[in-house]
Amino acid sequence: MIFQRICSVGFLVLVAHAAAGANSVMYRYVNEDGDPVYSYTLPSAQAELGYQKVDPETGRILENVAPQLPPDELAAKQRREQAMQACRDELERIYQLYGTRADIENALEDTLSSLGTRIGQLQANLRQARREQERLRSQAADAERAGRGVPGYVQENLRRARGQIETLREEIDKREQEKLQARARYAHELERFDDGTCPAPGTLADSSTARGG
């Protein structure tokens, strides 16, 4: 039986070689019966199961093509590869931007200083807007005590003052959030600068998720 199988394989090689003529690559794969098959053509279904490219003259294996993974495993593999590439890109960016740890620490201080200056300006504008709001409220109260209706322009200015105060509060909150984000970002970059490596592929998806992507 073994002898017959070997002869069968050899016969397939000779027939395929004669039919293909000048073709420089053969395919070797294992069929559903577990027998090795040599052919100058590759069934489409076999491509998903893995195969080898073989030199038909010498029998030397030119390339091993691994079986394709099931969809869920393939998607997980692609996510790991993407995370690894993102890590490499991040390291390259960090080392292009900074030569030392002090460079990162100085960049953080500059960012926080700039944000602090902007927050100070916004807070000054907020105080001024509140004073204007109080002035307008007092003006409206005087008109009501005098038995007059509140002038339309006072009502409009009050509406604008309220809108300006709300906008300034939101801007201040945003800048405060940016300070927190800057601290977290530069702390992460310091960690990556010191480490200089990417995590093992099996842990990349979890670690990138933990960092917020």
C-alpha positions in Angstrom: 0.0 0.0 0.0 2.8 2.4 0.9 4.7 1.4 -2.2 1.6 2.1 -4.3 1.1 5.5 -2.7 4.8 6.5 -3.4 4.4 5.4 -7.0 1.2 7.3 -7.3 2.8 10.4 -6.1 5.8 10.0 -8.4 3.4 9.4 -11.3 1.5 12.6 -10.5 4.7 14.6 -10.4 5.8 13.3 -13.8 2.4 13.8 -15.5 2.1 17.3 -14.1 5.6 18.2 -15.1 5.1 17.0 -18.6 1.8 18.8 -18.9 3.1 22.1 -17.6 6.2 22.2 -19.7 8.1 25.4 -18.9 6.2 26.2 -15.6 8.8 27.1 -12.9 6.7 26.4 -9.8 4.7 23.5 -8.6 2.3 23.3 -5.6 2.4 20.6 -3.0 -0.5 20.0 -0.6 -2.2 17.3 1.3 -5.6 16.2 0.0 -8.6 15.2 2.1 -7.3 11.6 2.2 -4.1 12.7 3.7 -2.1 12.1 0.6 0.5 14.5 -0.7 -0.4 16.0 -4.1 1.9 17.8 -6.6 0.3 20.0 -9.2 1.0 23.0 -11.3 -2.5 24.3 -10.4 -3.9 25.0 -6.9 -7.5 24.4 -6.1 -9.1 27.5 -4.7 -10.3 25.7 -1.6 -6.8 24.4 -1.0 -5.4 27.9 -0.7 -7.2 28.3 2.6 -5.7 25.1 4.0 -2.1 25.8 3.3 0.4 24.6 0.7 4.0 24.7 -0.4 5.6 26.0 -3.6 8.1 23.6 -4.9 10.8 23.8 -7.6 9.8 21.1 -10.1 13.4 20.4 -11.2 15.0 19.9 -7.8 12.0 19.3 -5.5 13.3 22.1 -3.3 10.6 23.9 -1.2 10.5 27.5 -2.3 7.8 28.8 0.0 5.6 27.6 2.8 2.1 29.2 2.8 0.4 28.8 6.1 -3.3 27.8 6.4 -5.7 30.8 6.6 -7.2 31.2 10.0 -10.9 31.1 10.9 -12.5 34.5 10.5 -12.5 35.3 14.3 -8.8 34.2 14.7 -7.8 36.0 11.5 -9.5 39.2 12.8 -7.7 38.9 16.2 -4.4 38.3 14.4 -5.0 41.4 12.3 -5.8 43.5 15.4 -2.5 42.3 17.0 -0.5 43.2 13.9 -2.2 46.6 13.6 -1.5 47.3 17.3 2.1 46.2 16.9 2.6 48.5 13.9 0.9 51.4 15.8 3.3 50.8 18.7 6.3 50.9 16.3 5.0 54.1 14.7 4.5 55.7 18.1 8.0 54.8 19.2 9.4 56.2 16.0 7.5 59.5 16.5 8.6 59.8 20.1 12.3 59.3 19.3 12.1 61.7 16.4 10.6 64.4 18.7 12.6 63.9 21.9 16.3 63.2 22.5 16.1 62.9 26.3 13.6 62.5 29.1 14.2 66.2 29.9 12.9 67.1 26.5 9.5 65.4 27.3 9.3 67.0 30.7 10.0 70.4 29.2 7.4 69.9 26.6 4.9 69.1 29.3 5.8 72.2 31.2 5.5 74.4 28.1 2.1 72.9 27.3 0.8 73.3 30.9 2.1 76.9 31.0 0.4 77.8 27.7 -2.9 76.3 28.9 -2.6 78.0 32.3 -2.1 81.4 30.5 -5.2 80.7 28.4 -7.2 79.7 31.4 -6.2 82.8 33.2 -7.4 85.0 30.3 -10.7 83.1 30.1 -11.2 83.5 33.9 -10.6 87.3 33.6 -13.1 87.5 30.8 -15.6 85.5 32.9 -15.2 87.9 35.8 -15.8 90.8 33.5 -18.9 89.1 31.9 -20.3 88.5 35.4 -19.8 92.1 36.4 -21.6 93.2 33.3 -24.4 90.7 34.0 -24.8 92.2 37.5 -24.9 95.7 36.1 -27.6 94.8 33.7 -29.6 93.0 36.4 -29.4 96.0 38.6 -30.5 98.2 35.7 -33.5 95.9 35.0 -34.4 95.9 38.7 -34.3 99.7 38.8 -36.7 99.9 35.9 -39.1 97.5 37.5 -39.1 99.3 40.8 -39.8 102.6 39.0 -42.8 100.9 37.4 -41.3 100.8 34.0 -40.9 97.7 31.9 -37.4 96.5 31.3 -36.1 98.0 28.1 -35.7 95.6 25.2 -32.0 96.4 24.8 -31.4 95.5 28.5 -33.1 92.2 28.0 -31.1 91.4 24.9 -27.8 92.4 26.6 -28.7 90.1 29.5 -29.3 87.2 27.2 -26.0 87.8 25.5 -24.2 88.1 28.9 -25.7 84.7 30.0 -24.6 83.1 26.7 -21.1 84.6 27.0 -20.8 83.4 30.6 -21.8 79.9 29.6 -19.4 79.8 26.7 -16.5 81.0 28.9 -17.3 78.3 31.5 -17.3 75.6 28.8 -14.0 76.9 27.4 -12.4 76.9 30.9 -13.6 73.3 31.4 -12.1 72.3 28.1 -8.7 73.8 28.9 -8.7 72.1 32.3 -9.5 68.8 30.6 -6.6 69.5 28.1 -4.3 69.9 31.1 -5.3 66.5 32.4 -4.9 64.9 28.9 -1.5 66.5 28.5 -0.3 65.1 31.8 -1.5 61.6 30.8 -0.1 61.9 27.3 3.4 63.0 28.3 3.5 60.5 31.2 2.7 57.8 28.6 5.4 59.1 26.2 7.9 59.1 29.1 7.1 55.5 29.8 7.4 54.6 26.1 10.7 56.6 25.8 12.2 54.7 28.8 10.9 51.3 27.7 11.7 51.5 24.0 10.0 48.3 23.1 6.5 47.1 22.1 4.6 44.6 24.2 4.3 41.0 23.2 1.8 40.5 20.3 -0.6 38.5 22.5 -1.0 41.5 25.0 -1.1 44.4 22.5 -4.8 44.5 22.1 -5.4 44.6 25.9 -2.7 47.1 26.6 -3.8 49.5 23.8 -7.4 49.3 25.0 -6.3 50.0 28.6 -4.6 53.2 27.3 -7.7 54.3 25.5 -6.4 53.3 22.0 
